[in-house]
Amino acid sequence: MKKTKILLVSDGGVTSILMEKMFELEKYGAEVSMIEDKDMYAMGPITDRMLQIELGGVAAAPTYKPLLDACKDKDIIVVHVASINKEIINASENLKVAAVLRGGYENADVEALTKRGIKLINAPWRSAHAVADFTVGMMIAENKNIARSHKLIHDRKWCKNYVNQEYIHDMRTCTVGIIGFGYIGRQVVKRLSGFGSKVIIYDPFMDPKVIEEAGCTPVTFEELLAQSDFVTVHIRLSEKTTKFIGEKEFSQMKSTAYLINTARAGIVDTDALINALQTKSIGGAAIDVFDEEPLPSDSPFLKLDNITLTSHLAGTSCDTMRNSVEIGFDDIKNYLQGSPMQNVRN
């Protein structure tokens, strides 16, 4: 019986050690081989590549030549951030499944795959737990001045009075507005339940009945902005969501409200956010993602006293990459056994 040929492309995120699990697929009739994307040797270049692709599309990133050389006879290709672009797809004569071990799949040419009838799968919830943990941590850090106090102590300053002194609240008294009720948004809800916060949901791409059936409270966008003490963003960046929150939206928020963005920088109008923080039209913000990374030394963000900044860390967890492999493994095993794959995107 002919074996299904699987090519793995490891990198500095989903490492060759983590990818070793995929060799267990040989129990189900696969022939597995692996190469390493040496261009993506660490999380720094990986993050840069992800941003490059998100801003410019899959064609913005170069083809990894060792992948091009090895893909011709493969039935399944498994990557992390290496591009499955038209060049790779055209060279892959037998390709039936492309697996991208990321929450998104921007590094795959969906249109070209679909034209060829090649299935695309990804790992949609791989970082959901990590990002949800981080999001709640950012809420608390900004509200309770944890990061600011830490920095001031390092600067030999003992501060007991902060810019938000009049609106530092217990989480149990706060309303948290979650924009986006996908994998991450739902995990944020679970974590907030332990604090006793009131949680309201707006998702522009979901029927409110689905939110209600999950035991949560759907509201309009305007209601969320007006009622929330924290507005946290968990939608994907797309043409429809670019600058989804801007000057108008900040004007509708409470003057004491915090914006939390652990999603993508492009969802928020950066200039409008900076203005809102400078003029104190909102209470503060906690931001993990930026239009330009690393953050430039002359960024206006660095002059603000009502913001918590982190260096694109929300999804960072030893478990995130392991989750990627396990999600991909389960779907490919299903494919080999003739069962439906759970995370098909086309």
Protein Blocks (a to p, Z undefined) as FASTA:
>chain_A
ZZddddddddfklgfklmmmmmmmmmnopacdddddfklmbfklmmmmmmmmmmnojklp
ccdfklmmmmmmpcbdcdfklccdfklmmmmmmbcbdcdfbfblmlpcfklmmmnopacd
ddfklmmmmmmmmmmmmmmmmmnommmmmmmmmnopacfbdfklmmcccfklpccddehj
afklmmmmmmmmmnopacddddfkbcfklmmmnopacddfklmmmmpmbdcdfbdcdfkl
gokbcfklmmmpcfkbccddfkbfklpcfklmmmmmmnopafbdcdfbdfbdcddfklfk
lmpcbbccdehkllgcfklmmmmmmmmmmmmmmmmnopacfkbcZZ
